[in-house]
Structure formats: C-alpha cells, structure tokens
C-alpha cells in the first residue's frame, strides 16, 4: 500500500539531452497515459509552423501511413486514444502528443499495452511519412486548409473570442498577443519542405518533457527512456521566461462590432505578480473572492443583485501575470457593468471582504485542487505548469499555502493590480 | 440494514445496494483513493411524461409541456433562500438536469460529504413553490428557451425527432415553449411533484471514497414516506411505425450547413438485458459502418464532405429508439446518399468479421476507460437505471455478443426507408 503523500506527485526520474522524464504514480485508474511536450518561444515567425507540425504528423507514420491505418491500430489497442496539437502558456508555445490506453489487466492479460502505445507514440513523432526529404504534399495542403478554417472559426465561440481579443489588444506589442495557432497570413509561406526542416529542428533543439502516469513498473519506464534517448539532439534551445512587467500609461478602450444578440465585455488587468512570487497565492484567493464562483463579489453583484448578466467571472492568466474579467451583458449596459465591476475591486482594496466570501473562496479553491487528482491529464497539466515556472508545489503544499493567506494579504496584493484594456464586442458602434 | 454487495472482479468494481422501506433503492459505488464524491438523486420523470393518471385517481391529466424542467428549477428555491448558496458554503458544486425520461439532482464535493448529502436529500423532498416564484421563473426559463432556439445543434436534433415521430412526446422541447410554460401554475406543479417524486419512483447513487453503511444510514434516516405506492399510469399517444417525414430543413445564422440524420428504430425491448444487447450491437455496427477506421468515414473526410465534427450515437428508451449521426457538411444530402450506398454495398458483400472483432474490443476498452471518472460512472448509471439495466453488465454483454446477433440487428435497424435527414442551412 503506497504512501499517499508520494502517490500522485510528479517525480523527475531522469534528465538527458534536454529531455526531462517525470512519473506520476497512481493505482486508482484503469488506464495509463504517456504525454510528450516540446517547448518553443511564441513568435510570429514560428507560431503557425509549430501548429502545422503535429497536424501533419497525425496523418500518418512509416508503420501506419494513413489516418485510417492509425485508427485501426488504436482499435487493436482496446480503444486507445491518441491526440496532438499546440497550446500556449504565457509566451511559450507547447507542442503536445499524448496517448491513453487501458492497462494490460483489462486487455486480456499479457497484451503489452504500454510498450505498444509507447512505440506508436514515438513512431508518430519520430518516423513520419516522408517523400523526397519532405512531408507528403497532400497532407500539408489539407492541414493548411484545416488550420485556416480553425483559425477563422474563432468567432463562433463569442465568449472565448471576447477573452482572446482582449488579451490580443492588451499585448499587441508583446508575444503573448499571438494566437496559439498563429495567423492565417502565416500559412501561405509554409510548404512540405520548409515544414519538414522546421520539424527536424523541433526534434533536435526544443526542450522536452515526458510525463508517464498510472501504475507503471520500472522496466517499462526504463524502456521508454531508452527509446527516447535515441532522438538525435543538438544544442537545446533556451525558452525565455515570460516578462510580466508592463507599466500601464493609459487605459485603452477597444470596441469591435459583430452581429451579436448580447454584448461581450472583457476587462484586462496587469497583476504585477508572477506565479513564483510569494504573494501569488494571495492573488489566487483575491481572484476567487472577486469572481471565482457563485459566492464571488462579481456574481452576487453584477448578476444576482443588478441582473445585468447571465455569466460574469474573473480569471488569472498566470504565466503572463494578467487577470481578465469577462461578462455577457445587454449592449446598453456597458458603462453600468463597468461601474459595478470596478467598485467590487474597490471594495476589496478597502478591506470589505465578508467571512462568507473569504471562507467560501478558500473552500472552493481547496475543492478544485483536490479534484485535479481524479484526472490524469489534469495532474500532468498541473505539474507541467509547476515545471515551467520553477515552483515545487504538490497538491498538499499548494493547499497549505492557500489556507495561510489572510484577508490582509488579499488587500495588499490587490493594490498592485492595474486596469489595462477594456474590450467590448457589440452590435452597436458609437459614432 | 439490508445491504447487498455485488463484486465485478473483471473490471475491479463493487456495487452496494440498499432497499429503503419506501421502495427507493440507493446505490454506492466505492472509488478508493478518489478525492471527489459524486451524489445523485433522480426521479423517473421527464419531458415525455406529459400525460398520466396520478396514483389513487381515475382520470388522466395532460400537463403543459416543459413542466418537468420547470419543476426542477423551482426545487432549488427554498423559504430561506437558494439552496445553491448553502452548497457553496459547504464547498460543494450542485447541479441538476431534466431529460426526456428523468430529472436528476446532484452535487460533487471533496469534503463534508455528510452535510452535503443531507442537504441534497432534504431539498429535493421539500418543495416550496409560491405563485410569485412561478411567475418569476417564467421570465428566466423564457430566456433559456430563446437561447436554445438559437442553438443550431439543438434545433437540428429536435427537427430530426419531428421527422421521425408524428405524435411521440419525445419530439417536444424539454423546456417547452413560451406559450406552454405560460400555462404552468402552482397547483399543477405540486400535482406533478406528488405523483412522480415519491421515493418508490426515485433512485440515489453515490460514487466516490465513501463508507456504504454511513451513506445508507443517512438514506434510512432522511428519506420519508414509508410504504410503497401503486404504479403511476404513464400515457403515451398512438404513433405509427413509419417516418413522419424523411427530410426537414431550417435556416439559421450558421457559417456552414449542419445536419443530423438517423434510422428510426421500429422494434425494441426497452428494458433489461435485451435492451442492453441491442444498444451494444447497434453501436458496434455504427462504428463499423461510419467510424474513424471505416472506408466510408475516411473517403467522406478526404473529399471534404465531413470533418472532425462528425459523430454518431444510438438511443433506446421505453417508447422510442433511434440512431443519430451528423455534423458540419457543405452537402448533407450527398452524405446521406453515400451512407445509403455504403449500407447497400455492405448488404451485398456482408459484414466483415475481423472489423467486428476489432471494434468490439475497442468499444469495451472505451467503456472501461469511462470508469476512471466518478461523474461518468454516475451519469451512465442514471442513464440506464430506469430501464432495469445495470451499467456493470456492459463488459459481459461485449464479451458474449455474437457476430450472428450483429447481423440480425444490421438487417433490423439499418432500413433505408427509416432514414430521415434534418438540415440547418445558413440564412
């Protein structure tokens, strides 16, 4: 019976050639996961290319050259799930590959599930379908088209669009303003050959992490480390630490017209607090009190009391030191909503935090942290974030630090927060 | 306390069952080492139950559409404020939903399970409805109805139901219409509540790291109404076996067309193991015909006729069943024709036994993966409970199902005369 303190913690088990291997031991799930991450700086010149690489790799590998071949094999592996793509954390773009599969016990005994899944994942990453020193033209063309449609379809989710656009406007002159998948006008220059070159440099130079979760024996771990140490690696790229300092000279107001029934309001703030600062935990509690649930000031005042919104929340963008407040309101109520929102923030600065707000927030955060342990991919994401910002928290220590935050700590951290940009997606444009 | 325990060794799960004197059954599915505890309290009453004879009465009554959903909203309001706030103070996340067949109240928490569970059992058993609060709710639900009217996925689904069925109440919007909810009043709400919210018509399910005796002890103490009640007579209108229409189209503000199509099922056993076998068989067939490893899917995908939004499913309930598949497409009619061609071709050539074996394995693996999540287990459990199905019977059904049975269901279900198409086109 394993010690619970050691269970569900990420342990770094090896580090070689710029690849860090982590194991999260847990016995309670019926599946295992293997996750491989490649890190790069988020830059306009490379964002779309980094998004294209996993899209094309997903189409086939030497052993299974088409999407259908890969699907057939995943079915053989008792319905294993595979996916890959890009994500951004601060000004870092991360290419990720993952596979999840039932353990041997549920695959009829000696199925070799772990080895087979490992080999498939590594083949997809390291042995793509190559024709004349380039990717297949049809795969590249089709995925360029898919990527174009994906970027253009951002507007379909109006709520998320209003959040993304606010951050883009705030960080116009900073890398954070670049969309996770790049921009449509970056696609034209991509071809099978230069994308293949780009892919090779990813394999050779991007810092990597591998996370393995579940109940996995030592020999299997050694197996995957051995296989991945075969990747030819060169000089490993240095990924910059995201800069969070920016002085706000004047609040910007941006309005975007669109055919919407309901206005979408976003307020973007600089918190001037980085995720490995001592007072970051106080910022988490601040965010919870302000707009982190039905107990929060925003929910109670903007929605319940003033009936201005169906949804209103605040959220931290931890890697870039930002905070966003987002709400869907009648287009005519923009000024009224902003007033109430800013006055709630004022209340906190003045120390007007009720016991109910404070206690509920600590409980909600605690529940959220504990809940992460029930999902392997959420645990991986948690520890990936810890590794990126160089903090050493696990679920227990994080919760301890949250519980130590006092109302006064919340007041102190609130004083550093500065409004940067107000963004409004609306059907009416003022003359 | 009379507790029955069943072990499912092949999938490492256990089910504890307790039968309360009222006729209510409570289930605990322990998940050692999990942080979240998930509790559901559900009633066998949904949007299709708009005509019934209440126990002890002689005549049937027809209630306004959307009343089951309306009632679900109302239960959260108590004399001393909203129940949501109380859950919040205890650090729990409450929720509820109304479907065609059930109304489900639930919460998840990582601490204070006892207090949260007591709150759940109490508020669902204590309706507090005033004329004022009924009127207020009409405005709020009116907004919700309008929101769904704009949702193209929702509309294409309900339009398909309208194409399948002429009279079957499954085609009625779960929330009703602005007009139908305007006729809801306090008396009718209480009548529905008193008919369907008797414990003998309900079920409790708790999934997580809990002690069964403690949970059942709370059920015993907190559930009222000892003594069973006679059956509720649920009334459903007559409906034909053939399609109402085979094509329906609506224009909405979408970028590309959306579609849903499916086969109306005309024979089915809506309870017990036969129902489970049919569901598994047809899901295997759908995967064989149009899943990611099928020729059809890959051809349609590379021709740009479907994309990654394409999905399929099969539903079987007490008085309706159908398969449904769809997504975005520039030419839904062409997709329908190609599916028809593919099915005719399969009839000619015969089904591929290797594909069947492989897909059976894959679907069983996917089912087992769902057992990782306390929410998924609860949701699946409640989804089949009122059909007298136990979710832990699924793996056995996958193991014992035969290729011959699959062929039978292929003949029965995939009948092209029963295929209807619902399209949402850009305005």
Interface residues (C-beta under 8 A of the other chain):
Chain A: X4 X7 X26 X27 X28 X29 X30 X31 X66 X67 X68 X71 X72 X74 X75 X76 X77 X78 X79 X80 X81 X100 X101 X102 X105 X106 X107 X142 X146 X153 X156 X259 X261 X293 X294 X295 X310 X356 X359 X360 X363 X364 X366 X367 X370 X371 X373 X374 X375 X376
Chain B: X11 X12 X31 X32 X33 X34 X35 X36 X84 X85 X88 X89 X90 X91 X92 X93 X108 X109 X110 X111 X143 X150 X253 X255 X291 X292 X293 X295 X298 X301 X302 X307 X358 X359 X361 X362 X363 X364 X365 X366 X368 X369 X371 X372 X373 X374
